[in-house]
Amino acid sequence: MSTEIYINHPNFGLLYRLCVVEKNEELFTTLYAQRLFFKVIIQPQETIFEPLSRTEARLLVEAKLRRLRGNGEWEAYKQVNELYQRTFQ
C-alpha cells in the first residue's frame, strides 16, 4: 500500500514526502521538479522547514538505509532503497 503525504510550504507550495528520516523528522521535496529538498521537523507548536541541498538529502537517505540494514529491517530497507534509486540515481 502506498500512502502519499503532502505538506504546504509557505513559499514553495506543495511538497511531497519522500520518507521518514527519524521520529518527527521527514524528508520532503518539491512536488514537480524534485530539485529542492527539505527536512521537515514536526513539533507540537510548530513545523520547521530546513532546506537541504540534493547532496545533503542524498546523504540523509543513505544514513537511513545504513540504519535499516544494521537493524535488519529488510522490508523498510527495500522501500527506501527503491526511493533512493528513483530520486538520486
mmCIF file as gemmi writes it, N, C-alpha and C atoms, coordinates in Angstrom:
data_model
loop_
_atom_site.group_PDB
_atom_site.id
_atom_site.type_symbol
_atom_site.label_atom_id
_atom_site.label_alt_id
_atom_site.label_comp_id
_atom_site.label_asym_id
_atom_site.label_entity_id
_atom_site.label_seq_id
_atom_site.pdbx_PDB_ins_code
_atom_site.Cartn_x
_atom_site.Cartn_y
_atom_site.Cartn_z
_atom_site.occupancy
_atom_site.B_iso_or_equiv
_atom_site.pdbx_formal_charge
_atom_site.auth_seq_id
_atom_site.auth_asym_id
_atom_site.pdbx_PDB_model_num
ATOM 1 N N . MET Axp A 1 ? 0.845 -1.18 0 1 0 ? 1 A 1
ATOM 2 C CA . MET Axp A 1 ? 0 0 0 1 0 ? 1 A 1
ATOM 3 C C . MET Axp A 1 ? 0.89 1.243 0 1 0 ? 1 A 1
ATOM 4 N N . SER Axp A 2 ? 0.643 2.146 -0.891 1 0 ? 2 A 1
ATOM 5 C CA . SER Axp A 2 ? 1.418 3.376 -0.991 1 0 ? 2 A 1
ATOM 6 C C . SER Axp A 2 ? 0.576 4.544 -0.497 1 0 ? 2 A 1
ATOM 7 N N . THR Axp A 3 ? 1.127 5.244 0.472 1 0 ? 3 A 1
ATOM 8 C CA . THR Axp A 3 ? 0.429 6.391 1.023 1 0 ? 3 A 1
ATOM 9 C C . THR Axp A 3 ? 1.242 7.638 0.695 1 0 ? 3 A 1
ATOM 10 N N . GLU Axp A 4 ? 0.678 8.496 -0.105 1 0 ? 4 A 1
ATOM 11 C CA . GLU Axp A 4 ? 1.364 9.733 -0.457 1 0 ? 4 A 1
ATOM 12 C C . GLU Axp A 4 ? 0.983 10.803 0.552 1 0 ? 4 A 1
ATOM 13 N N . ILE Axp A 5 ? 1.987 11.538 1.022 1 0 ? 5 A 1
ATOM 14 C CA . ILE Axp A 5 ? 1.756 12.581 2.011 1 0 ? 5 A 1
ATOM 15 C C . ILE Axp A 5 ? 2.331 13.887 1.469 1 0 ? 5 A 1
ATOM 16 N N . TYR Axp A 6 ? 1.56 14.939 1.621 1 0 ? 6 A 1
ATOM 17 C CA . TYR Axp A 6 ? 1.946 16.262 1.14 1 0 ? 6 A 1
ATOM 18 C C . TYR Axp A 6 ? 1.884 17.25 2.298 1 0 ? 6 A 1
ATOM 19 N N . ILE Axp A 7 ? 2.655 18.317 2.163 1 0 ? 7 A 1
ATOM 20 C CA . ILE Axp A 7 ? 2.62 19.405 3.137 1 0 ? 7 A 1
ATOM 21 C C . ILE Axp A 7 ? 2.791 20.706 2.364 1 0 ? 7 A 1
ATOM 22 N N . ASN Axp A 8 ? 2.204 21.763 2.858 1 0 ? 8 A 1
ATOM 23 C CA . ASN Axp A 8 ? 2.281 23.042 2.169 1 0 ? 8 A 1
ATOM 24 C C . ASN Axp A 8 ? 3.395 23.902 2.767 1 0 ? 8 A 1
ATOM 25 N N . HIS Axp A 9 ? 4.366 24.262 1.948 1 0 ? 9 A 1
ATOM 26 C CA . HIS Axp A 9 ? 5.452 25.16 2.355 1 0 ? 9 A 1
ATOM 27 C C . HIS Axp A 9 ? 4.985 26.587 2.121 1 0 ? 9 A 1
ATOM 28 N N . PRO Axp A 10 ? 5.285 27.502 3.043 1 0 ? 10 A 1
ATOM 29 C CA . PRO Axp A 10 ? 4.8 28.884 2.891 1 0 ? 10 A 1
ATOM 30 C C . PRO Axp A 10 ? 5.283 29.598 1.629 1 0 ? 10 A 1
ATOM 31 N N . ASN Axp A 11 ? 6.455 29.246 1.101 1 0 ? 11 A 1
ATOM 32 C CA . ASN Axp A 11 ? 6.989 29.912 -0.088 1 0 ? 11 A 1
ATOM 33 C C . ASN Axp A 11 ? 6.993 29.031 -1.339 1 0 ? 11 A 1
ATOM 34 N N . PHE Axp A 12 ? 7.225 27.739 -1.17 1 0 ? 12 A 1
ATOM 35 C CA . PHE Axp A 12 ? 7.41 26.856 -2.319 1 0 ? 12 A 1
ATOM 36 C C . PHE Axp A 12 ? 6.182 26.024 -2.656 1 0 ? 12 A 1
ATOM 37 N N . GLY Axp A 13 ? 5.109 26.191 -1.913 1 0 ? 13 A 1
ATOM 38 C CA . GLY Axp A 13 ? 3.881 25.474 -2.221 1 0 ? 13 A 1
ATOM 39 C C . GLY Axp A 13 ? 3.905 24.036 -1.754 1 0 ? 13 A 1
ATOM 40 N N . LEU Axp A 14 ? 3.267 23.184 -2.536 1 0 ? 14 A 1
ATOM 41 C CA . LEU Axp A 14 ? 3.075 21.798 -2.148 1 0 ? 14 A 1
ATOM 42 C C . LEU Axp A 14 ? 4.375 21.002 -2.216 1 0 ? 14 A 1
ATOM 43 N N . LEU Axp A 15 ? 4.692 20.304 -1.127 1 0 ? 15 A 1
ATOM 44 C CA . LEU Axp A 15 ? 5.852 19.43 -1.051 1 0 ? 15 A 1
ATOM 45 C C . LEU Axp A 15 ? 5.373 17.992 -0.898 1 0 ? 15 A 1
ATOM 46 N N . TYR Axp A 16 ? 6.148 17.07 -1.425 1 0 ? 16 A 1
ATOM 47 C CA . TYR Axp A 16 ? 5.832 15.645 -1.42 1 0 ? 16 A 1
ATOM 48 C C . TYR Axp A 16 ? 6.795 14.926 -0.478 1 0 ? 16 A 1
ATOM 49 N N . ARG Axp A 17 ? 6.262 14.074 0.407 1 0 ? 17 A 1
ATOM 50 C CA . ARG Axp A 17 ? 7.136 13.359 1.34 1 0 ? 17 A 1
ATOM 51 C C . ARG Axp A 17 ? 7.826 12.197 0.654 1 0 ? 17 A 1
ATOM 52 N N . LEU Axp A 18 ? 9.148 12.179 0.784 1 0 ? 18 A 1
ATOM 53 C CA . LEU Axp A 18 ? 9.934 11.062 0.271 1 0 ? 18 A 1
ATOM 54 C C . LEU Axp A 18 ? 10.002 9.944 1.299 1 0 ? 18 A 1
ATOM 55 N N . CYS Axp A 19 ? 10.367 10.288 2.553 1 0 ? 19 A 1
ATOM 56 C CA . CYS Axp A 19 ? 10.45 9.266 3.588 1 0 ? 19 A 1
ATOM 57 C C . CYS Axp A 19 ? 10.546 9.896 4.971 1 0 ? 19 A 1
ATOM 58 N N . VAL Axp A 20 ? 10.307 9.066 5.964 1 0 ? 20 A 1
ATOM 59 C CA . VAL Axp A 20 ? 10.526 9.459 7.356 1 0 ? 20 A 1
ATOM 60 C C . VAL Axp A 20 ? 11.998 9.223 7.633 1 0 ? 20 A 1
ATOM 61 N N . VAL Axp A 21 ? 12.668 10.238 8.179 1 0 ? 21 A 1
ATOM 62 C CA . VAL Axp A 21 ? 14.093 10.118 8.467 1 0 ? 21 A 1
ATOM 63 C C . VAL Axp A 21 ? 14.284 9.582 9.885 1 0 ? 21 A 1
ATOM 64 N N . GLU Axp A 22 ? 13.67 10.23 10.834 1 0 ? 22 A 1
ATOM 65 C CA . GLU Axp A 22 ? 13.687 9.821 12.226 1 0 ? 22 A 1
ATOM 66 C C . GLU Axp A 22 ? 12.362 10.244 12.835 1 0 ? 22 A 1
ATOM 67 N N . LYS Axp A 23 ? 12.182 9.957 14.109 1 0 ? 23 A 1
ATOM 68 C CA . LYS Axp A 23 ? 10.949 10.358 14.762 1 0 ? 23 A 1
ATOM 69 C C . LYS Axp A 23 ? 10.787 11.873 14.646 1 0 ? 23 A 1
ATOM 70 N N . ASN Axp A 24 ? 9.651 12.313 14.153 1 0 ? 24 A 1
ATOM 71 C CA . ASN Axp A 24 ? 9.307 13.726 13.964 1 0 ? 24 A 1
ATOM 72 C C . ASN Axp A 24 ? 10.146 14.428 12.896 1 0 ? 24 A 1
ATOM 73 N N . GLU Axp A 25 ? 10.911 13.7 12.096 1 0 ? 25 A 1
ATOM 74 C CA . GLU Axp A 25 ? 11.699 14.29 11.014 1 0 ? 25 A 1
ATOM 75 C C . GLU Axp A 25 ? 11.404 13.543 9.719 1 0 ? 25 A 1
ATOM 76 N N . GLU Axp A 26 ? 11.034 14.302 8.698 1 0 ? 26 A 1
ATOM 77 C CA . GLU Axp A 26 ? 10.696 13.699 7.412 1 0 ? 26 A 1
ATOM 78 C C . GLU Axp A 26 ? 11.392 14.456 6.296 1 0 ? 26 A 1
ATOM 79 N N . LEU Axp A 27 ? 11.679 13.77 5.201 1 0 ? 27 A 1
ATOM 80 C CA . LEU Axp A 27 ? 12.317 14.38 4.045 1 0 ? 27 A 1
ATOM 81 C C . LEU Axp A 27 ? 11.257 14.639 2.986 1 0 ? 27 A 1
ATOM 82 N N . PHE Axp A 28 ? 11.157 15.892 2.561 1 0 ? 28 A 1
ATOM 83 C CA . PHE Axp A 28 ? 10.2 16.303 1.541 1 0 ? 28 A 1
ATOM 84 C C . PHE Axp A 28 ? 10.947 16.92 0.366 1 0 ? 28 A 1
ATOM 85 N N . THR Axp A 29 ? 10.298 16.935 -0.778 1 0 ? 29 A 1
ATOM 86 C CA . THR Axp A 29 ? 10.836 17.59 -1.963 1 0 ? 29 A 1
ATOM 87 C C . THR Axp A 29 ? 9.708 18.335 -2.669 1 0 ? 29 A 1
ATOM 88 N N . THR Axp A 30 ? 10.078 19.261 -3.538 1 0 ? 30 A 1
ATOM 89 C CA . THR Axp A 30 ? 9.058 19.963 -4.303 1 0 ? 30 A 1
ATOM 90 C C . THR Axp A 30 ? 8.323 18.962 -5.178 1 0 ? 30 A 1
ATOM 91 N N . LEU Axp A 31 ? 7.071 19.197 -5.373 1 0 ? 31 A 1
ATOM 92 C CA . LEU Axp A 31 ? 6.188 18.216 -5.994 1 0 ? 31 A 1
ATOM 93 C C . LEU Axp A 31 ? 6.592 17.846 -7.418 1 0 ? 31 A 1
ATOM 94 N N . TYR Axp A 32 ? 6.879 18.813 -8.247 1 0 ? 32 A 1
ATOM 95 C CA . TYR Axp A 32 ? 7.086 18.52 -9.666 1 0 ? 32 A 1
ATOM 96 C C . TYR Axp A 32 ? 8.542 18.313 -10.044 1 0 ? 32 A 1
ATOM 97 N N . ALA Axp A 33 ? 9.404 19.247 -9.744 1 0 ? 33 A 1
ATOM 98 C CA . ALA Axp A 33 ? 10.776 19.16 -10.219 1 0 ? 33 A 1
ATOM 99 C C . ALA Axp A 33 ? 11.656 18.27 -9.341 1 0 ? 33 A 1
ATOM 100 N N . GLN Axp A 34 ? 11.315 18.082 -8.082 1 0 ? 34 A 1
ATOM 101 C CA . GLN Axp A 34 ? 12.127 17.354 -7.114 1 0 ? 34 A 1
ATOM 102 C C . GLN Axp A 34 ? 13.573 17.847 -7.125 1 0 ? 34 A 1
ATOM 103 N N . ARG Axp A 35 ? 13.707 19.166 -7.097 1 0 ? 35 A 1
ATOM 104 C CA . ARG Axp A 35 ? 15.042 19.766 -7.065 1 0 ? 35 A 1
ATOM 105 C C . ARG Axp A 35 ? 15.34 20.436 -5.739 1 0 ? 35 A 1
ATOM 106 N N . LEU Axp A 36 ? 14.314 20.82 -5.021 1 0 ? 36 A 1
ATOM 107 C CA . LEU Axp A 36 ? 14.502 21.415 -3.703 1 0 ? 36 A 1
ATOM 108 C C . LEU Axp A 36 ? 14.091 20.392 -2.653 1 0 ? 36 A 1
ATOM 109 N N . PHE Axp A 37 ? 14.931 20.24 -1.647 1 0 ? 37 A 1
ATOM 110 C CA . PHE Axp A 37 ? 14.657 19.264 -0.603 1 0 ? 37 A 1
ATOM 111 C C . PHE Axp A 37 ? 14.575 19.974 0.74 1 0 ? 37 A 1
ATOM 112 N N . PHE Axp A 38 ? 13.743 19.42 1.626 1 0 ? 38 A 1
ATOM 113 C CA . PHE Axp A 38 ? 13.562 19.991 2.956 1 0 ? 38 A 1
ATOM 114 C C . PHE Axp A 38 ? 13.477 18.871 3.975 1 0 ? 38 A 1
ATOM 115 N N . LYS Axp A 39 ? 14.209 19.039 5.08 1 0 ? 39 A 1
ATOM 116 C CA . LYS Axp A 39 ? 13.971 18.186 6.229 1 0 ? 39 A 1
ATOM 117 C C . LYS Axp A 39 ? 12.918 18.923 7.047 1 0 ? 39 A 1
ATOM 118 N N . VAL Axp A 40 ? 11.799 18.276 7.25 1 0 ? 40 A 1
ATOM 119 C CA . VAL Axp A 40 ? 10.688 18.895 7.974 1 0 ? 40 A 1
ATOM 120 C C . VAL Axp A 40 ? 10.652 18.292 9.367 1 0 ? 40 A 1
ATOM 121 N N . ILE Axp A 41 ? 10.776 19.161 10.357 1 0 ? 41 A 1
ATOM 122 C CA . ILE Axp A 41 ? 10.744 18.748 11.758 1 0 ? 41 A 1
ATOM 123 C C . ILE Axp A 41 ? 9.392 19.158 12.313 1 0 ? 41 A 1
ATOM 124 N N . ILE Axp A 42 ? 8.626 18.162 12.727 1 0 ? 42 A 1
ATOM 125 C CA . ILE Axp A 42 ? 7.268 18.414 13.195 1 0 ? 42 A 1
ATOM 126 C C . ILE Axp A 42 ? 7.265 18.409 14.72 1 0 ? 42 A 1
ATOM 127 N N . GLN Axp A 43 ? 6.931 19.56 15.281 1 0 ? 43 A 1
ATOM 128 C CA . GLN Axp A 43 ? 6.852 19.72 16.729 1 0 ? 43 A 1
ATOM 129 C C . GLN Axp A 43 ? 5.428 20.121 17.085 1 0 ? 43 A 1
ATOM 130 N N . PRO Axp A 44 ? 5.028 19.915 18.336 1 0 ? 44 A 1
ATOM 131 C CA . PRO Axp A 44 ? 3.646 20.256 18.718 1 0 ? 44 A 1
ATOM 132 C C . PRO Axp A 44 ? 3.281 21.723 18.448 1 0 ? 44 A 1
ATOM 133 N N . GLN Axp A 45 ? 4.203 22.632 18.626 1 0 ? 45 A 1
ATOM 134 C CA . GLN Axp A 45 ? 3.909 24.048 18.474 1 0 ? 45 A 1
ATOM 135 C C . GLN Axp A 45 ? 4.163 24.591 17.074 1 0 ? 45 A 1
ATOM 136 N N . GLU Axp A 46 ? 5.03 23.921 16.319 1 0 ? 46 A 1
ATOM 137 C CA . GLU Axp A 46 ? 5.4 24.461 15.004 1 0 ? 46 A 1
ATOM 138 C C . GLU Axp A 46 ? 5.961 23.38 14.093 1 0 ? 46 A 1
ATOM 139 N N . THR Axp A 47 ? 6.051 23.71 12.824 1 0 ? 47 A 1
ATOM 140 C CA . THR Axp A 47 ? 6.698 22.863 11.827 1 0 ? 47 A 1
ATOM 141 C C . THR Axp A 47 ? 7.882 23.641 11.271 1 0 ? 47 A 1
ATOM 142 N N . ILE Axp A 48 ? 9.052 23.024 11.309 1 0 ? 48 A 1
ATOM 143 C CA . ILE Axp A 48 ? 10.277 23.683 10.853 1 0 ? 48 A 1
ATOM 144 C C . ILE Axp A 48 ? 10.688 23.083 9.518 1 0 ? 48 A 1
ATOM 145 N N . PHE Axp A 49 ? 10.908 23.935 8.531 1 0 ? 49 A 1
ATOM 146 C CA . PHE Axp A 49 ? 11.379 23.528 7.212 1 0 ? 49 A 1
ATOM 147 C C . PHE Axp A 49 ? 12.866 23.847 7.124 1 0 ? 49 A 1
ATOM 148 N N . GLU Axp A 50 ? 13.708 22.83 7.088 1 0 ? 50 A 1
ATOM 149 C CA . GLU Axp A 50 ? 15.145 23.029 6.971 1 0 ? 50 A 1
ATOM 150 C C . GLU Axp A 50 ? 15.558 22.706 5.538 1 0 ? 50 A 1
ATOM 151 N N . PRO Axp A 51 ? 15.932 23.712 4.745 1 0 ? 51 A 1
ATOM 152 C CA . PRO Axp A 51 ? 16.309 23.435 3.352 1 0 ? 51 A 1
ATOM 153 C C . PRO Axp A 51 ? 17.595 22.618 3.283 1 0 ? 51 A 1
ATOM 154 N N . LEU Axp A 52 ? 17.639 21.694 2.344 1 0 ? 52 A 1
ATOM 155 C CA . LEU Axp A 52 ? 18.805 20.835 2.137 1 0 ? 52 A 1
ATOM 156 C C . LEU Axp A 52 ? 19.204 20.865 0.672 1 0 ? 52 A 1
ATOM 157 N N . SER Axp A 53 ? 20.486 20.717 0.431 1 0 ? 53 A 1
ATOM 158 C CA . SER Axp A 53 ? 20.934 20.542 -0.953 1 0 ? 53 A 1
ATOM 159 C C . SER Axp A 53 ? 20.605 19.107 -1.381 1 0 ? 53 A 1
ATOM 160 N N . ARG Axp A 54 ? 20.697 18.853 -2.65 1 0 ? 54 A 1
ATOM 161 C CA . ARG Axp A 54 ? 20.461 17.498 -3.155 1 0 ? 54 A 1
ATOM 162 C C . ARG Axp A 54 ? 21.441 16.516 -2.509 1 0 ? 54 A 1
ATOM 163 N N . THR Axp A 55 ? 22.686 16.931 -2.36 1 0 ? 55 A 1
ATOM 164 C CA . THR Axp A 55 ? 23.71 16.081 -1.744 1 0 ? 55 A 1
ATOM 165 C C . THR Axp A 55 ? 23.374 15.786 -0.287 1 0 ? 55 A 1
ATOM 166 N N . GLU Axp A 56 ? 22.956 16.808 0.463 1 0 ? 56 A 1
ATOM 167 C CA . GLU Axp A 56 ? 22.588 16.605 1.866 1 0 ? 56 A 1
ATOM 168 C C . GLU Axp A 56 ? 21.396 15.655 1.988 1 0 ? 56 A 1
ATOM 169 N N . ALA Axp A 57 ? 20.414 15.814 1.116 1 0 ? 57 A 1
ATOM 170 C CA . ALA Axp A 57 ? 19.247 14.935 1.134 1 0 ? 57 A 1
ATOM 171 C C . ALA Axp A 57 ? 19.658 13.5 0.806 1 0 ? 57 A 1
ATOM 172 N N . ARG Axp A 58 ? 20.53 13.34 -0.167 1 0 ? 58 A 1
ATOM 173 C CA . ARG Axp A 58 ? 21.017 12.003 -0.539 1 0 ? 58 A 1
ATOM 174 C C . ARG Axp A 58 ? 21.746 11.36 0.635 1 0 ? 58 A 1
ATOM 175 N N . LEU Axp A 59 ? 22.585 12.121 1.319 1 0 ? 59 A 1
ATOM 176 C CA . LEU Axp A 59 ? 23.32 11.594 2.471 1 0 ? 59 A 1
ATOM 177 C C . LEU Axp A 59 ? 22.381 11.202 3.606 1 0 ? 59 A 1
ATOM 178 N N . LEU Axp A 60 ? 21.311 11.971 3.785 1 0 ? 60 A 1
ATOM 179 C CA . LEU Axp A 60 ? 20.313 11.666 4.807 1 0 ? 60 A 1
ATOM 180 C C . LEU Axp A 60 ? 19.637 10.32 4.51 1 0 ? 60 A 1
ATOM 181 N N . VAL Axp A 61 ? 19.3 10.092 3.255 1 0 ? 61 A 1
ATOM 182 C CA . VAL Axp A 61 ? 18.659 8.831 2.869 1 0 ? 61 A 1
ATOM 183 C C . VAL Axp A 61 ? 19.665 7.686 2.97 1 0 ? 61 A 1
ATOM 184 N N . GLU Axp A 62 ? 20.914 7.913 2.605 1 0 ? 62 A 1
ATOM 185 C CA . GLU Axp A 62 ? 21.932 6.867 2.724 1 0 ? 62 A 1
ATOM 186 C C . GLU Axp A 62 ? 22.131 6.462 4.182 1 0 ? 62 A 1
ATOM 187 N N . ALA Axp A 63 ? 22.121 7.428 5.09 1 0 ? 63 A 1
ATOM 188 C CA . ALA Axp A 63 ? 22.241 7.128 6.524 1 0 ? 63 A 1
ATOM 189 C C . ALA Axp A 63 ? 21.042 6.31 6.998 1 0 ? 63 A 1
ATOM 190 N N . LYS Axp A 64 ? 19.862 6.646 6.501 1 0 ? 64 A 1
ATOM 191 C CA . LYS Axp A 64 ? 18.652 5.882 6.843 1 0 ? 64 A 1
ATOM 192 C C . LYS Axp A 64 ? 18.789 4.446 6.345 1 0 ? 64 A 1
ATOM 193 N N . LEU Axp A 65 ? 19.293 4.27 5.136 1 0 ? 65 A 1
ATOM 194 C CA . LEU Axp A 65 ? 19.49 2.925 4.592 1 0 ? 65 A 1
ATOM 195 C C . LEU Axp A 65 ? 20.467 2.119 5.457 1 0 ? 65 A 1
ATOM 196 N N . ARG Axp A 66 ? 21.549 2.754 5.904 1 0 ? 66 A 1
ATOM 197 C CA . ARG Axp A 66 ? 22.516 2.064 6.763 1 0 ? 66 A 1
ATOM 198 C C . ARG Axp A 66 ? 21.872 1.629 8.077 1 0 ? 66 A 1
ATOM 199 N N . ARG Axp A 67 ? 21.05 2.512 8.672 1 0 ? 67 A 1
ATOM 200 C CA . ARG Axp A 67 ? 20.369 2.166 9.931 1 0 ? 67 A 1
ATOM 201 C C . ARG Axp A 67 ? 19.417 0.985 9.726 1 0 ? 67 A 1
ATOM 202 N N . LEU Axp A 68 ? 18.646 1.034 8.65 1 0 ? 68 A 1
ATOM 203 C CA . LEU Axp A 68 ? 17.698 -0.049 8.385 1 0 ? 68 A 1
ATOM 204 C C . LEU Axp A 68 ? 18.409 -1.377 8.157 1 0 ? 68 A 1
ATOM 205 N N . ARG Axp A 69 ? 19.498 -1.332 7.395 1 0 ? 69 A 1
ATOM 206 C CA . ARG Axp A 69 ? 20.267 -2.549 7.117 1 0 ? 69 A 1
ATOM 207 C C . ARG Axp A 69 ? 20.887 -3.087 8.412 1 0 ? 69 A 1
ATOM 208 N N . GLY Axp A 70 ? 21.416 -2.19 9.231 1 0 ? 70 A 1
ATOM 209 C CA . GLY Axp A 70 ? 22.018 -2.595 10.506 1 0 ? 70 A 1
ATOM 210 C C . GLY Axp A 70 ? 21.018 -3.201 11.47 1 0 ? 70 A 1
ATOM 211 N N . ASN Axp A 71 ? 19.777 -2.733 11.41 1 0 ? 71 A 1
ATOM 212 C CA . ASN Axp A 71 ? 18.72 -3.249 12.289 1 0 ? 71 A 1
ATOM 213 C C . ASN Axp A 71 ? 18.003 -4.455 11.698 1 0 ? 71 A 1
ATOM 214 N N . GLY Axp A 72 ? 18.353 -4.819 10.462 1 0 ? 72 A 1
ATOM 215 C CA . GLY Axp A 72 ? 17.72 -5.963 9.826 1 0 ? 72 A 1
ATOM 216 C C . GLY Axp A 72 ? 16.279 -5.708 9.39 1 0 ? 72 A 1
ATOM 217 N N . GLU Axp A 73 ? 15.936 -4.456 9.172 1 0 ? 73 A 1
ATOM 218 C CA . GLU Axp A 73 ? 14.576 -4.1 8.734 1 0 ? 73 A 1
ATOM 219 C C . GLU Axp A 73 ? 14.527 -4.139 7.21 1 0 ? 73 A 1
ATOM 220 N N . TRP Axp A 74 ? 14.464 -5.353 6.661 1 0 ? 74 A 1
ATOM 221 C CA . TRP Axp A 74 ? 14.659 -5.55 5.23 1 0 ? 74 A 1
ATOM 222 C C . TRP Axp A 74 ? 13.522 -5.023 4.364 1 0 ? 74 A 1
ATOM 223 N N . GLU Axp A 75 ? 12.292 -5.135 4.818 1 0 ? 75 A 1
ATOM 224 C CA . GLU Axp A 75 ? 11.168 -4.63 4.024 1 0 ? 75 A 1
ATOM 225 C C . GLU Axp A 75 ? 11.239 -3.106 3.909 1 0 ? 75 A 1
ATOM 226 N N . ALA Axp A 76 ? 11.492 -2.437 5.024 1 0 ? 76 A 1
ATOM 227 C CA . ALA Axp A 76 ? 11.634 -0.973 5.008 1 0 ? 76 A 1
ATOM 228 C C . ALA Axp A 76 ? 12.859 -0.578 4.18 1 0 ? 76 A 1
ATOM 229 N N . TYR Axp A 77 ? 13.944 -1.361 4.306 1 0 ? 77 A 1
ATOM 230 C CA . TYR Axp A 77 ? 15.159 -1.097 3.535 1 0 ? 77 A 1
ATOM 231 C C . TYR Axp A 77 ? 14.851 -1.141 2.042 1 0 ? 77 A 1
ATOM 232 N N . LYS Axp A 78 ? 14.106 -2.158 1.63 1 0 ? 78 A 1
ATOM 233 C CA . LYS Axp A 78 ? 13.768 -2.303 0.209 1 0 ? 78 A 1
ATOM 234 C C . LYS Axp A 78 ? 12.989 -1.089 -0.298 1 0 ? 78 A 1
ATOM 235 N N . GLN Axp A 79 ? 12.012 -0.63 0.481 1 0 ? 79 A 1
ATOM 236 C CA . GLN Axp A 79 ? 11.199 0.519 0.084 1 0 ? 79 A 1
ATOM 237 C C . GLN Axp A 79 ? 12.036 1.794 -0.013 1 0 ? 79 A 1
ATOM 238 N N . VAL Axp A 80 ? 12.879 2.038 0.988 1 0 ? 80 A 1
ATOM 239 C CA . VAL Axp A 80 ? 13.7 3.252 0.983 1 0 ? 80 A 1
ATOM 240 C C . VAL Axp A 80 ? 14.75 3.17 -0.118 1 0 ? 80 A 1
ATOM 241 N N . ASN Axp A 81 ? 15.274 1.984 -0.371 1 0 ? 81 A 1
ATOM 242 C CA . ASN Axp A 81 ? 16.26 1.827 -1.444 1 0 ? 81 A 1
ATOM 243 C C . ASN Axp A 81 ? 15.641 2.118 -2.809 1 0 ? 81 A 1
ATOM 244 N N . GLU Axp A 82 ? 14.399 1.674 -3.024 1 0 ? 82 A 1
ATOM 245 C CA . GLU Axp A 82 ? 13.705 1.99 -4.28 1 0 ? 82 A 1
ATOM 246 C C . GLU Axp A 82 ? 13.522 3.498 -4.427 1 0 ? 82 A 1
ATOM 247 N N . LEU Axp A 83 ? 13.149 4.156 -3.341 1 0 ? 83 A 1
ATOM 248 C CA . LEU Axp A 83 ? 13.021 5.616 -3.347 1 0 ? 83 A 1
ATOM 249 C C . LEU Axp A 83 ? 14.366 6.259 -3.689 1 0 ? 83 A 1
ATOM 250 N N . TYR Axp A 84 ? 15.423 5.759 -3.061 1 0 ? 84 A 1
ATOM 251 C CA . TYR Axp A 84 ? 16.767 6.28 -3.296 1 0 ? 84 A 1
ATOM 252 C C . TYR Axp A 84 ? 17.139 6.153 -4.775 1 0 ? 84 A 1
ATOM 253 N N . GLN Axp A 85 ? 16.897 4.99 -5.348 1 0 ? 85 A 1
ATOM 254 C CA . GLN Axp A 85 ? 17.237 4.766 -6.756 1 0 ? 85 A 1
ATOM 255 C C . GLN Axp A 85 ? 16.448 5.705 -7.666 1 0 ? 85 A 1
ATOM 256 N N . ARG Axp A 86 ? 15.159 5.869 -7.397 1 0 ? 86 A 1
ATOM 257 C CA . ARG Axp A 86 ? 14.3 6.741 -8.211 1 0 ? 86 A 1
ATOM 258 C C . ARG Axp A 86 ? 14.697 8.21 -8.11 1 0 ? 86 A 1
ATOM 259 N N . THR Axp A 87 ? 15.098 8.625 -6.926 1 0 ? 87 A 1
ATOM 260 C CA . THR Axp A 87 ? 15.322 10.047 -6.667 1 0 ? 87 A 1
ATOM 261 C C . THR Axp A 87 ? 16.757 10.496 -6.951 1 0 ? 87 A 1
ATOM 262 N N . PHE Axp A 88 ? 17.723 9.669 -6.608 1 0 ? 88 A 1
ATOM 263 C CA . PHE Axp A 88 ? 19.121 10.132 -6.634 1 0 ? 88 A 1
ATOM 264 C C . PHE Axp A 88 ? 19.992 9.437 -7.669 1 0 ? 88 A 1
ATOM 265 N N . GLN Axp A 89 ? 19.479 8.485 -8.425 1 0 ? 89 A 1
ATOM 266 C CA . GLN Axp A 89 ? 20.303 7.803 -9.42 1 0 ? 89 A 1
ATOM 267 C C . GLN Axp A 89 ? 20.006 8.286 -10.814 1 0 ? 89 A 1
